[in-house]
């Protein structure tokens, strides 16, 4: 599902216009991004949580030259699905 499709879906299930739904979705995503920038965790009970994870430094190989290289530690966004989301996905995929 693309962002415009999601906006259409939200608009069709609410009384809001597509323009309003787009603004609300943008504000929601920006709020999640801003929280994660500061290292905060965003917990949406039943859906899941967005958080920042530290990826440890590791050794790698340059695929072009085959020379070893050091990949530095960095922070990466992560998502952990909640119980309700896991249950919904499991149910849908096991009914077929």
C-alpha positions in Angstrom: 0.0 0.0 0.0 1.4 3.4 -1.0 1.0 6.6 1.0 -1.8 7.9 -1.4 -3.6 4.6 -1.1 -3.4 4.9 2.7 -4.7 8.4 2.6 -7.6 7.2 0.5 -8.4 4.4 2.9 -8.3 6.8 5.9 -10.6 9.3 4.1 -13.1 6.5 3.1 -13.4 5.3 6.7 -13.6 8.8 8.3 -15.6 11.9 7.7 -12.4 13.9 6.9 -11.3 15.1 3.4 -8.3 13.5 1.7 -6.4 16.8 2.2 -7.1 16.7 6.0 -6.1 13.0 6.1 -2.9 13.7 4.3 -2.0 16.5 6.7 -2.8 14.3 9.7 -0.7 11.4 8.3 2.2 13.8 7.6 2.0 15.2 11.1 1.9 11.7 12.6 4.9 10.6 10.6 6.8 13.8 11.4 6.1 13.4 15.1 7.4 9.8 15.1 10.5 10.9 13.2 11.1 13.8 15.6 10.8 11.5 18.7 13.2 9.0 17.2 15.7 11.8 16.3 16.0 12.5 20.1 16.2 8.8 20.9 12.7 8.5 22.3 10.6 5.4 21.8 7.1 5.7 20.2 4.7 3.1 21.6 1.4 2.5 19.9 -0.3 -0.1 22.1 -1.5 -3.0 20.1 0.2 -1.9 16.9 3.9 -1.7 17.9 6.8 0.5 18.8 9.3 2.5 16.9 12.7 3.0 18.4 16.4 3.6 17.7 18.8 0.7 17.8 22.6 0.8 17.9 24.2 -1.3 15.2 27.6 -2.4 16.4 30.8 -1.7 14.4 31.8 -4.7 12.3 34.1 -5.9 9.6 33.0 -6.0 6.0 34.3 -6.5 2.5 34.2 -4.1 -0.3 32.4 -6.1 -3.1 34.3 -4.4 -5.9 37.8 -4.7 -4.6 37.3 -7.6 -2.1 39.4 -5.6 0.4 38.4 -5.8 4.1 37.0 -2.7 5.7 35.7 -1.5 9.0 32.0 -0.5 9.2 31.5 2.0 12.0 28.8 1.8 14.7 25.6 3.6 13.8 22.1 4.2 15.0 19.3 2.7 12.9 15.5 3.0 13.1 13.6 -0.2 14.2 10.1 -1.4 14.6 8.7 -4.1 16.9 5.2 -5.2 16.1 2.7 -5.4 18.9 0.6 -8.4 20.0 -2.5 -7.3 18.1 -0.6 -6.6 14.8 1.2 -10.0 15.0 -2.1 -11.7 15.7 -3.9 -10.0 12.8 -1.1 -10.9 10.4 -0.8 -14.5 11.6 -4.6 -15.0 11.3 -4.8 -13.6 7.7 -1.9 -15.7 6.5 -3.1 -18.9 8.0 -6.7 -18.8 6.7 -5.6 -19.5 3.1 
